[in-house]
Amino acid sequence: MSTTSNYASATKKSTNVSLAENLLAEAKELRINVSQAAEAGVTRAVAEKRAEIWLKENWEAIESSNTYVEKHGLPLEKYRMF
């Protein structure tokens, strides 16, 4: 499921955003919908931050699993076809 689709149909709320004047002018010249572009950027930033937090919260379990595999190999390795 795409993160973007979670927000696409959500109720919108007006907000103020400060952008460099020349960036805004170029976006308008290129007919870029600034609201959609900003939403896409914030959506991406939220997803990246959530992934970062998840990795921090699960680092210990990931390290434990990696240590186990290094020590004992993959649990079902004898069934691998490659």
PDB file as gemmi writes it, atoms N, CA and C in Angstrom:
CRYST1    1.000    1.000    1.000  90.00  90.00  90.00 P 1                      
ATOM      1  N   MET A   1       0.846  -1.171   0.000  1.00  0.00           N  
ATOM      2  CA  MET A   1       0.000   0.000   0.000  1.00  0.00           C  
ATOM      3  C   MET A   1       0.890   1.233   0.000  1.00  0.00           C  
ATOM      4  N   SER A   2       0.616   2.130  -0.861  1.00  0.00           N  
ATOM      5  CA  SER A   2       1.401   3.344  -0.989  1.00  0.00           C  
ATOM      6  C   SER A   2       1.023   4.346   0.093  1.00  0.00           C  
ATOM      7  N   THR A   3       2.036   4.979   0.664  1.00  0.00           N  
ATOM      8  CA  THR A   3       1.786   5.999   1.678  1.00  0.00           C  
ATOM      9  C   THR A   3       1.028   7.171   1.093  1.00  0.00           C  
ATOM     10  N   THR A   4       1.337   7.513  -0.160  1.00  0.00           N  
ATOM     11  CA  THR A   4       0.674   8.636  -0.811  1.00  0.00           C  
ATOM     12  C   THR A   4      -0.826   8.431  -0.874  1.00  0.00           C  
ATOM     13  N   SER A   5      -1.282   7.227  -1.165  1.00  0.00           N  
ATOM     14  CA  SER A   5      -2.716   6.977  -1.281  1.00  0.00           C  
ATOM     15  C   SER A   5      -3.436   7.171   0.048  1.00  0.00           C  
ATOM     16  N   ASN A   6      -2.732   7.034   1.165  1.00  0.00           N  
ATOM     17  CA  ASN A   6      -3.340   7.264   2.476  1.00  0.00           C  
ATOM     18  C   ASN A   6      -3.735   8.720   2.657  1.00  0.00           C  
ATOM     19  N   TYR A   7      -3.045   9.631   1.994  1.00  0.00           N  
ATOM     20  CA  TYR A   7      -3.276  11.048   2.167  1.00  0.00           C  
ATOM     21  C   TYR A   7      -4.045  11.678   1.011  1.00  0.00           C  
ATOM     22  N   ALA A   8      -4.103  11.012  -0.127  1.00  0.00           N  
ATOM     23  CA  ALA A   8      -4.684  11.594  -1.338  1.00  0.00           C  
ATOM     24  C   ALA A   8      -6.134  12.029  -1.144  1.00  0.00           C  
ATOM     25  N   SER A   9      -6.917  11.237  -0.449  1.00  0.00           N  
ATOM     26  CA  SER A   9      -8.334  11.567  -0.292  1.00  0.00           C  
ATOM     27  C   SER A   9      -8.648  12.197   1.068  1.00  0.00           C  
ATOM     28  N   ALA A  10      -7.628  12.479   1.849  1.00  0.00           N  
ATOM     29  CA  ALA A  10      -7.831  13.057   3.178  1.00  0.00           C  
ATOM     30  C   ALA A  10      -8.304  14.504   3.067  1.00  0.00           C  
ATOM     31  N   THR A  11      -8.977  14.954   4.092  1.00  0.00           N  
ATOM     32  CA  THR A  11      -9.401  16.349   4.161  1.00  0.00           C  
ATOM     33  C   THR A  11      -8.164  17.237   4.179  1.00  0.00           C  
ATOM     34  N   LYS A  12      -8.201  18.306   3.422  1.00  0.00           N  
ATOM     35  CA  LYS A  12      -7.057  19.213   3.316  1.00  0.00           C  
ATOM     36  C   LYS A  12      -7.196  20.354   4.313  1.00  0.00           C  
ATOM     37  N   LYS A  13      -6.073  20.870   4.780  1.00  0.00           N  
ATOM     38  CA  LYS A  13      -6.044  22.003   5.699  1.00  0.00           C  
ATOM     39  C   LYS A  13      -5.065  23.021   5.138  1.00  0.00           C  
ATOM     40  N   SER A  14      -5.497  24.264   5.052  1.00  0.00           N  
ATOM     41  CA  SER A  14      -4.630  25.338   4.566  1.00  0.00           C  
ATOM     42  C   SER A  14      -3.490  25.570   5.546  1.00  0.00           C  
ATOM     43  N   THR A  15      -2.342  25.911   4.996  1.00  0.00           N  
ATOM     44  CA  THR A  15      -1.179  26.219   5.818  1.00  0.00           C  
ATOM     45  C   THR A  15      -0.299  27.213   5.071  1.00  0.00           C  
ATOM     46  N   ASN A  16       0.570  27.858   5.782  1.00  0.00           N  
ATOM     47  CA  ASN A  16       1.519  28.773   5.153  1.00  0.00           C  
ATOM     48  C   ASN A  16       2.867  28.074   5.045  1.00  0.00           C  
ATOM     49  N   VAL A  17       3.483  28.202   3.890  1.00  0.00           N  
ATOM     50  CA  VAL A  17       4.794  27.628   3.651  1.00  0.00           C  
ATOM     51  C   VAL A  17       5.662  28.711   3.031  1.00  0.00           C  
ATOM     52  N   SER A  18       6.865  28.853   3.516  1.00  0.00           N  
ATOM     53  CA  SER A  18       7.790  29.827   2.945  1.00  0.00           C  
ATOM     54  C   SER A  18       8.710  29.124   1.961  1.00  0.00           C  
ATOM     55  N   LEU A  19       8.780  29.668   0.754  1.00  0.00           N  
ATOM     56  CA  LEU A  19       9.635  29.119  -0.297  1.00  0.00           C  
ATOM     57  C   LEU A  19      10.483  30.238  -0.882  1.00  0.00           C  
ATOM     58  N   ALA A  20      11.615  29.877  -1.418  1.00  0.00           N  
ATOM     59  CA  ALA A  20      12.453  30.859  -2.106  1.00  0.00           C  
ATOM     60  C   ALA A  20      11.659  31.437  -3.274  1.00  0.00           C  
ATOM     61  N   GLU A  21      11.703  32.754  -3.425  1.00  0.00           N  
ATOM     62  CA  GLU A  21      10.922  33.421  -4.475  1.00  0.00           C  
ATOM     63  C   GLU A  21      11.216  32.870  -5.857  1.00  0.00           C  
ATOM     64  N   ASN A  22      12.505  32.677  -6.158  1.00  0.00           N  
ATOM     65  CA  ASN A  22      12.858  32.187  -7.498  1.00  0.00           C  
ATOM     66  C   ASN A  22      12.378  30.751  -7.721  1.00  0.00           C  
ATOM     67  N   LEU A  23      12.355  29.945  -6.667  1.00  0.00           N  
ATOM     68  CA  LEU A  23      11.847  28.578  -6.787  1.00  0.00           C  
ATOM     69  C   LEU A  23      10.351  28.597  -7.077  1.00  0.00           C  
ATOM     70  N   LEU A  24       9.619  29.425  -6.349  1.00  0.00           N  
ATOM     71  CA  LEU A  24       8.182  29.534  -6.550  1.00  0.00           C  
ATOM     72  C   LEU A  24       7.869  30.061  -7.950  1.00  0.00           C  
ATOM     73  N   ALA A  25       8.624  31.044  -8.408  1.00  0.00           N  
ATOM     74  CA  ALA A  25       8.420  31.598  -9.754  1.00  0.00           C  
ATOM     75  C   ALA A  25       8.667  30.537 -10.823  1.00  0.00           C  
ATOM     76  N   GLU A  26       9.723  29.760 -10.650  1.00  0.00           N  
ATOM     77  CA  GLU A  26      10.023  28.711 -11.637  1.00  0.00           C  
ATOM     78  C   GLU A  26       8.959  27.622 -11.622  1.00  0.00           C  
ATOM     79  N   ALA A  27       8.489  27.260 -10.441  1.00  0.00           N  
ATOM     80  CA  ALA A  27       7.428  26.259 -10.337  1.00  0.00           C  
ATOM     81  C   ALA A  27       6.169  26.736 -11.055  1.00  0.00           C  
ATOM     82  N   LYS A  28       5.810  27.996 -10.850  1.00  0.00           N  
ATOM     83  CA  LYS A  28       4.626  28.546 -11.527  1.00  0.00           C  
ATOM     84  C   LYS A  28       4.831  28.580 -13.032  1.00  0.00           C  
ATOM     85  N   GLU A  29       6.037  28.970 -13.465  1.00  0.00           N  
ATOM     86  CA  GLU A  29       6.350  29.006 -14.901  1.00  0.00           C  
ATOM     87  C   GLU A  29       6.231  27.610 -15.531  1.00  0.00           C  
ATOM     88  N   LEU A  30       6.617  26.603 -14.768  1.00  0.00           N  
ATOM     89  CA  LEU A  30       6.551  25.221 -15.253  1.00  0.00           C  
ATOM     90  C   LEU A  30       5.185  24.577 -14.998  1.00  0.00           C  
ATOM     91  N   ARG A  31       4.272  25.360 -14.456  1.00  0.00           N  
ATOM     92  CA  ARG A  31       2.903  24.918 -14.166  1.00  0.00           C  
ATOM     93  C   ARG A  31       2.865  23.722 -13.204  1.00  0.00           C  
ATOM     94  N   ILE A  32       3.725  23.806 -12.213  1.00  0.00           N  
ATOM     95  CA  ILE A  32       3.758  22.787 -11.163  1.00  0.00           C  
ATOM     96  C   ILE A  32       2.760  23.188 -10.091  1.00  0.00           C  
ATOM     97  N   ASN A  33       1.933  22.252  -9.689  1.00  0.00           N  
ATOM     98  CA  ASN A  33       0.995  22.497  -8.604  1.00  0.00           C  
ATOM     99  C   ASN A  33       1.802  22.454  -7.305  1.00  0.00           C  
ATOM    100  N   VAL A  34       2.044  23.620  -6.725  1.00  0.00           N  
ATOM    101  CA  VAL A  34       2.907  23.733  -5.554  1.00  0.00           C  
ATOM    102  C   VAL A  34       2.326  22.972  -4.365  1.00  0.00           C  
ATOM    103  N   SER A  35       1.027  23.007  -4.194  1.00  0.00           N  
ATOM    104  CA  SER A  35       0.407  22.276  -3.082  1.00  0.00           C  
ATOM    105  C   SER A  35       0.642  20.773  -3.213  1.00  0.00           C  
ATOM    106  N   GLN A  36       0.440  20.250  -4.410  1.00  0.00           N  
ATOM    107  CA  GLN A  36       0.662  18.820  -4.620  1.00  0.00           C  
ATOM    108  C   GLN A  36       2.130  18.454  -4.451  1.00  0.00           C  
ATOM    109  N   ALA A  37       3.015  19.300  -4.968  1.00  0.00           N  
ATOM    110  CA  ALA A  37       4.451  19.037  -4.841  1.00  0.00           C  
ATOM    111  C   ALA A  37       4.878  19.078  -3.373  1.00  0.00           C  
ATOM    112  N   ALA A  38       4.359  20.044  -2.620  1.00  0.00           N  
ATOM    113  CA  ALA A  38       4.687  20.141  -1.198  1.00  0.00           C  
ATOM    114  C   ALA A  38       4.159  18.927  -0.443  1.00  0.00           C  
ATOM    115  N   GLU A  39       2.941  18.526  -0.748  1.00  0.00           N  
ATOM    116  CA  GLU A  39       2.358  17.361  -0.080  1.00  0.00           C  
ATOM    117  C   GLU A  39       3.167  16.105  -0.377  1.00  0.00           C  
ATOM    118  N   ALA A  40       3.597  15.956  -1.625  1.00  0.00           N  
ATOM    119  CA  ALA A  40       4.408  14.795  -1.991  1.00  0.00           C  
ATOM    120  C   ALA A  40       5.733  14.802  -1.225  1.00  0.00           C  
ATOM    121  N   GLY A  41       6.339  15.985  -1.098  1.00  0.00           N  
ATOM    122  CA  GLY A  41       7.596  16.088  -0.362  1.00  0.00           C  
ATOM    123  C   GLY A  41       7.434  15.795   1.114  1.00  0.00           C  
ATOM    124  N   VAL A  42       6.381  16.302   1.712  1.00  0.00           N  
ATOM    125  CA  VAL A  42       6.133  16.049   3.138  1.00  0.00           C  
ATOM    126  C   VAL A  42       5.790  14.576   3.357  1.00  0.00           C  
ATOM    127  N   THR A  43       5.032  13.997   2.437  1.00  0.00           N  
ATOM    128  CA  THR A  43       4.702  12.563   2.530  1.00  0.00           C  
ATOM    129  C   THR A  43       5.970  11.732   2.520  1.00  0.00           C  
ATOM    130  N   ARG A  44       6.877  12.058   1.612  1.00  0.00           N  
ATOM    131  CA  ARG A  44       8.156  11.336   1.523  1.00  0.00           C  
ATOM    132  C   ARG A  44       8.972  11.527   2.806  1.00  0.00           C  
ATOM    133  N   ALA A  45       9.023  12.758   3.329  1.00  0.00           N  
ATOM    134  CA  ALA A  45       9.775  13.037   4.551  1.00  0.00           C  
ATOM    135  C   ALA A  45       9.202  12.261   5.740  1.00  0.00           C  
ATOM    136  N   VAL A  46       7.873  12.186   5.826  1.00  0.00           N  
ATOM    137  CA  VAL A  46       7.221  11.425   6.905  1.00  0.00           C  
ATOM    138  C   VAL A  46       7.578   9.945   6.796  1.00  0.00           C  
ATOM    139  N   ALA A  47       7.522   9.394   5.592  1.00  0.00           N  
ATOM    140  CA  ALA A  47       7.845   7.977   5.390  1.00  0.00           C  
ATOM    141  C   ALA A  47       9.299   7.687   5.760  1.00  0.00           C  
ATOM    142  N   GLU A  48      10.209   8.573   5.364  1.00  0.00           N  
ATOM    143  CA  GLU A  48      11.623   8.385   5.690  1.00  0.00           C  
ATOM    144  C   GLU A  48      11.857   8.452   7.191  1.00  0.00           C  
ATOM    145  N   LYS A  49      11.197   9.397   7.857  1.00  0.00           N  
ATOM    146  CA  LYS A  49      11.363   9.532   9.305  1.00  0.00           C  
ATOM    147  C   LYS A  49      10.780   8.333  10.036  1.00  0.00           C  
ATOM    148  N   ARG A  50       9.619   7.840   9.578  1.00  0.00           N  
ATOM    149  CA  ARG A  50       9.025   6.648  10.196  1.00  0.00           C  
ATOM    150  C   ARG A  50       9.952   5.439  10.040  1.00  0.00           C  
ATOM    151  N   ALA A  51      10.577   5.300   8.870  1.00  0.00           N  
ATOM    152  CA  ALA A  51      11.516   4.196   8.635  1.00  0.00           C  
ATOM    153  C   ALA A  51      12.730   4.316   9.557  1.00  0.00           C  
ATOM    154  N   GLU A  52      13.233   5.541   9.722  1.00  0.00           N  
ATOM    155  CA  GLU A  52      14.367   5.782  10.611  1.00  0.00           C  
ATOM    156  C   GLU A  52      14.019   5.408  12.054  1.00  0.00           C  
ATOM    157  N   ILE A  53      12.846   5.827  12.504  1.00  0.00           N  
ATOM    158  CA  ILE A  53      12.398   5.505  13.867  1.00  0.00           C  
ATOM    159  C   ILE A  53      12.231   4.003  14.037  1.00  0.00           C  
ATOM    160  N   TRP A  54      11.647   3.341  13.037  1.00  0.00           N  
ATOM    161  CA  TRP A  54      11.440   1.891  13.111  1.00  0.00           C  
ATOM    162  C   TRP A  54      12.779   1.173  13.239  1.00  0.00           C  
ATOM    163  N   LEU A  55      13.763   1.595  12.432  1.00  0.00           N  
ATOM    164  CA  LEU A  55      15.081   0.963  12.507  1.00  0.00           C  
ATOM    165  C   LEU A  55      15.716   1.148  13.881  1.00  0.00           C  
ATOM    166  N   LYS A  56      15.593   2.348  14.451  1.00  0.00           N  
ATOM    167  CA  LYS A  56      16.143   2.595  15.784  1.00  0.00           C  
ATOM    168  C   LYS A  56      15.455   1.725  16.827  1.00  0.00           C  
ATOM    169  N   GLU A  57      14.121   1.621  16.730  1.00  0.00           N  
ATOM    170  CA  GLU A  57      13.358   0.834  17.702  1.00  0.00           C  
ATOM    171  C   GLU A  57      13.631  -0.658  17.578  1.00  0.00           C  
ATOM    172  N   ASN A  58      13.970  -1.129  16.384  1.00  0.00           N  
ATOM    173  CA  ASN A  58      14.138  -2.561  16.148  1.00  0.00           C  
ATOM    174  C   ASN A  58      15.586  -2.977  15.930  1.00  0.00           C  
ATOM    175  N   TRP A  59      16.515  -2.063  16.138  1.00  0.00           N  
ATOM    176  CA  TRP A  59      17.917  -2.333  15.900  1.00  0.00           C  
ATOM    177  C   TRP A  59      18.409  -3.540  16.688  1.00  0.00           C  
ATOM    178  N   GLU A  60      18.033  -3.620  17.952  1.00  0.00           N  
ATOM    179  CA  GLU A  60      18.492  -4.715  18.808  1.00  0.00           C  
ATOM    180  C   GLU A  60      18.026  -6.070  18.274  1.00  0.00           C  
ATOM    181  N   ALA A  61      16.775  -6.161  17.857  1.00  0.00           N  
ATOM    182  CA  ALA A  61      16.250  -7.417  17.320  1.00  0.00           C  
ATOM    183  C   ALA A  61      16.931  -7.779  16.000  1.00  0.00           C  
ATOM    184  N   ILE A  62      17.176  -6.774  15.167  1.00  0.00           N  
ATOM    185  CA  ILE A  62      17.842  -7.022  13.883  1.00  0.00           C  
ATOM    186  C   ILE A  62      19.260  -7.524  14.124  1.00  0.00           C  
ATOM    187  N   GLU A  63      19.983  -6.888  15.039  1.00  0.00           N  
ATOM    188  CA  GLU A  63      21.343  -7.315  15.362  1.00  0.00           C  
ATOM    189  C   GLU A  63      21.353  -8.728  15.937  1.00  0.00           C  
ATOM    190  N   SER A  64      20.384  -9.039  16.779  1.00  0.00           N  
ATOM    191  CA  SER A  64      20.282 -10.374  17.363  1.00  0.00           C  
ATOM    192  C   SER A  64      20.061 -11.425  16.276  1.00  0.00           C  
ATOM    193  N   SER A  65      19.180 -11.114  15.349  1.00  0.00           N  
ATOM    194  CA  SER A  65      18.914 -12.037  14.246  1.00  0.00           C  
ATOM    195  C   SER A  65      20.150 -12.213  13.375  1.00  0.00           C  
ATOM    196  N   ASN A  66      20.823 -11.125  13.067  1.00  0.00           N  
ATOM    197  CA  ASN A  66      22.039 -11.212  12.250  1.00  0.00           C  
ATOM    198  C   ASN A  66      23.120 -12.042  12.941  1.00  0.00           C  
ATOM    199  N   THR A  67      23.267 -11.855  14.248  1.00  0.00           N  
ATOM    200  CA  THR A  67      24.247 -12.622  15.016  1.00  0.00           C  
ATOM    201  C   THR A  67      23.914 -14.107  14.982  1.00  0.00           C  
ATOM    202  N   TYR A  68      22.623 -14.435  15.140  1.00  0.00           N  
ATOM    203  CA  TYR A  68      22.197 -15.835  15.093  1.00  0.00           C  
ATOM    204  C   TYR A  68      22.544 -16.462  13.746  1.00  0.00           C  
ATOM    205  N   VAL A  69      22.221 -15.753  12.659  1.00  0.00           N  
ATOM    206  CA  VAL A  69      22.486 -16.283  11.323  1.00  0.00           C  
ATOM    207  C   VAL A  69      23.988 -16.442  11.090  1.00  0.00           C  
ATOM    208  N   GLU A  70      24.790 -15.491  11.557  1.00  0.00           N  
ATOM    209  CA  GLU A  70      26.241 -15.605  11.412  1.00  0.00           C  
ATOM    210  C   GLU A  70      26.778 -16.820  12.157  1.00  0.00           C  
ATOM    211  N   LYS A  71      26.193 -17.096  13.291  1.00  0.00           N  
ATOM    212  CA  LYS A  71      26.666 -18.189  14.142  1.00  0.00           C  
ATOM    213  C   LYS A  71      26.137 -19.554  13.687  1.00  0.00           C  
ATOM    214  N   HIS A  72      24.856 -19.618  13.310  1.00  0.00           N  
ATOM    215  CA  HIS A  72      24.202 -20.892  13.026  1.00  0.00           C  
ATOM    216  C   HIS A  72      23.785 -21.073  11.575  1.00  0.00           C  
ATOM    217  N   GLY A  73      23.884 -20.048  10.766  1.00  0.00           N  
ATOM    218  CA  GLY A  73      23.397 -20.117   9.392  1.00  0.00           C  
ATOM    219  C   GLY A  73      21.889 -19.896   9.346  1.00  0.00           C  
ATOM    220  N   LEU A  74      21.349 -19.899   8.137  1.00  0.00           N  
ATOM    221  CA  LEU A  74      19.906 -19.716   7.981  1.00  0.00           C  
ATOM    222  C   LEU A  74      19.166 -20.963   8.445  1.00  0.00           C  
ATOM    223  N   PRO A  75      18.052 -20.797   9.166  1.00  0.00           N  
ATOM    224  CA  PRO A  75      17.333 -21.940   9.721  1.00  0.00           C  
ATOM    225  C   PRO A  75      16.908 -22.981   8.673  1.00  0.00           C  
ATOM    226  N   LEU A  76      16.492 -22.593   7.511  1.00  0.00           N  
ATOM    227  CA  LEU A  76      16.018 -23.531   6.495  1.00  0.00           C  
ATOM    228  C   LEU A  76      16.973 -23.606   5.303  1.00  0.00           C  
ATOM    229  N   GLU A  77      18.237 -23.339   5.539  1.00  0.00           N  
ATOM    230  CA  GLU A  77      19.214 -23.268   4.463  1.00  0.00           C  
ATOM    231  C   GLU A  77      19.301 -24.560   3.657  1.00  0.00           C  
ATOM    232  N   LYS A  78      19.099 -25.710   4.298  1.00  0.00           N  
ATOM    233  CA  LYS A  78      19.226 -26.980   3.560  1.00  0.00           C  
ATOM    234  C   LYS A  78      18.135 -27.140   2.500  1.00  0.00           C  
ATOM    235  N   TYR A  79      17.085 -26.351   2.565  1.00  0.00           N  
ATOM    236  CA  TYR A  79      16.000 -26.433   1.572  1.00  0.00           C  
ATOM    237  C   TYR A  79      16.145 -25.423   0.434  1.00  0.00           C  
ATOM    238  N   ARG A  80      17.180 -24.594   0.487  1.00  0.00           N  
ATOM    239  CA  ARG A  80      17.366 -23.584  -0.566  1.00  0.00           C  
ATOM    240  C   ARG A  80      17.699 -24.236  -1.878  1.00  0.00           C  
ATOM    241  N   MET A  81      17.157 -23.669  -2.948  1.00  0.00           N  
ATOM    242  CA  MET A  81      17.400 -24.202  -4.284  1.00  0.00           C  
ATOM    243  C   MET A  81      18.523 -23.458  -5.007  1.00  0.00           C  
ATOM    244  N   PHE A  82      19.152 -22.502  -4.363  1.00  0.00           N  
ATOM    245  CA  PHE A  82      20.226 -21.717  -4.996  1.00  0.00           C  
ATOM    246  C   PHE A  82      21.419 -21.597  -4.083  1.00  0.00           C  
TER     247      PHE A  82                                                      
END                                                                             
